[in-house]
């Protein structure tokens, strides 16, 4: 059996897995950015924390 014949599908599988992991990381980063923007817009330091800004 040709070693390249089995290496190709393995490499393709690993590429798909890496792309999926990358897409998940980008989604987490985007969600964190949106949460941070919402937190900043609300004037809170942390979610659920009282505002530190004075009026």
N, C-alpha and C positions, 0 to 999 in steps of 0.2 A: 504494500500500500504506500502510496506517495505521501510523505509527511506534509507537503504543502497542501494536499487535498483536505486534510483535517485542520491545518493551521488557519486557512482562510476563513472558514465559518467561525472558528474561535475568535479570530481577530475582529470579525464583523460584529459578533455578539458583544465583545468587550467594548467596541466603539459605541454601540447602541446603549450599553449600560452607562458608559461615561457621559454620553449626551443626555441621558435621562437624569443622571445625578446632577449634571450641570444645570439643566432646566429646573430641577427642584431647588437647587441653591439660589438661582436667580429669582424664583418665585418667593422664597423665604426672604431674600434681601428686599424685594419689592414690597412685600407685606410689612416688614419691619420699618421701611422708609415711610410707608403710608401711615402706620401707627404712630411713628415719631412726629410726622407732620401734623396729625390730628392732636397729639399731645401738646405740641408747641402752640398750635392754634387755640387750644383750650386754656393755655397758660399754666399748665401743670408740669412739674418736674418729672413725676412718675405717674403712671395710671393709678387712679384711686387716691392720690395724694392731694392735699389741699394746696391751693395756689400760693406761690411765694411772691407773686407780683402784688404791688400795692396799687390801690385805686386812687 
